[in-house]
């Protein structure tokens, strides 16, 4: 299954944030962001950091789809 982060990108737009803002707010690396841009899986720790920073649930930022 492939991760789909479209919900995260929309949430960032709704909060008037850029992807680079997410790096500093969630304290994640640019490698994590690069993986997410490619639709690759990232660790639950990274997803938790993002959810904490954006005050949301994991289901609000990622879905999984069959390849």
PEWO-V564591 format. One record per residue. N is the residue number from 1. SS is DSSP state (~ for helix, > for strand, _ for the rest). D_LAST is the distance of its C-alpha to the last C-alpha in whole Angstrom. Layout:
n->N ss->SS d_last->D_LAST
n->N ss->SS d_last->D_LAST
//
This chain:
n->1 ss->_ d_last->6
n->2 ss->> d_last->6
n->3 ss->> d_last->10
n->4 ss->> d_last->11
n->5 ss->_ d_last->14
n->6 ss->~ d_last->16
n->7 ss->~ d_last->18
n->8 ss->~ d_last->20
n->9 ss->~ d_last->20
n->10 ss->~ d_last->22
n->11 ss->~ d_last->24
n->12 ss->~ d_last->25
n->13 ss->~ d_last->26
n->14 ss->~ d_last->28
n->15 ss->_ d_last->30
n->16 ss->_ d_last->31
n->17 ss->_ d_last->29
n->18 ss->_ d_last->28
n->19 ss->~ d_last->25
n->20 ss->~ d_last->28
n->21 ss->~ d_last->30
n->22 ss->~ d_last->27
n->23 ss->~ d_last->28
n->24 ss->~ d_last->31
n->25 ss->~ d_last->31
n->26 ss->~ d_last->28
n->27 ss->_ d_last->30
n->28 ss->_ d_last->26
n->29 ss->_ d_last->26
n->30 ss->~ d_last->25
n->31 ss->~ d_last->23
n->32 ss->~ d_last->21
n->33 ss->~ d_last->21
n->34 ss->~ d_last->19
n->35 ss->~ d_last->16
n->36 ss->~ d_last->16
n->37 ss->~ d_last->16
n->38 ss->_ d_last->13
n->39 ss->_ d_last->11
n->40 ss->_ d_last->12
n->41 ss->_ d_last->13
n->42 ss->_ d_last->17
n->43 ss->_ d_last->19
n->44 ss->~ d_last->21
n->45 ss->~ d_last->24
n->46 ss->~ d_last->23
n->47 ss->~ d_last->21
n->48 ss->~ d_last->24
n->49 ss->~ d_last->26
n->50 ss->~ d_last->25
n->51 ss->~ d_last->25
n->52 ss->~ d_last->29
n->53 ss->~ d_last->29
n->54 ss->~ d_last->28
n->55 ss->_ d_last->29
n->56 ss->_ d_last->26
n->57 ss->_ d_last->24
n->58 ss->~ d_last->20
n->59 ss->~ d_last->19
n->60 ss->~ d_last->21
n->61 ss->_ d_last->19
n->62 ss->_ d_last->15
n->63 ss->> d_last->13
n->64 ss->> d_last->9
n->65 ss->> d_last->6
n->66 ss->_ d_last->4
n->67 ss->_ d_last->0
//
